[in-house]
Amino acid sequence: MRTRMRRTLALALLSVTTVITIGAASAPAQAMPPEWYRCYISGHGWMWCMDV
């Protein structure tokens, strides 16, 4: 019985952590103006770019 409660609690904590992580990761992308987009720059990696 105790093992089942621990597994249930672990699954619930994993679910909450996953939702928070996904929400935090997607928030900056939603905050960017529409003219910004993700681009890869050699030697620097992925970053936000804007055509001017």
C-alpha positions, 0 to 999 in steps of 0.5 A: 500500500505504501509503495503505491502511494509513493508511486502515485505521489512521484507520478503527480510530482513528475506531471506538475514539474513537466507542466511547469517546465513546458510553460516556462520554456514556451513563455519567452517565445510567446512574449517575442514580437511577431517579427522575431524568429529563431535562427541558427548563426554559425559559431553562435548557435540558435538565437532570436533574429529580426529582418530590418 
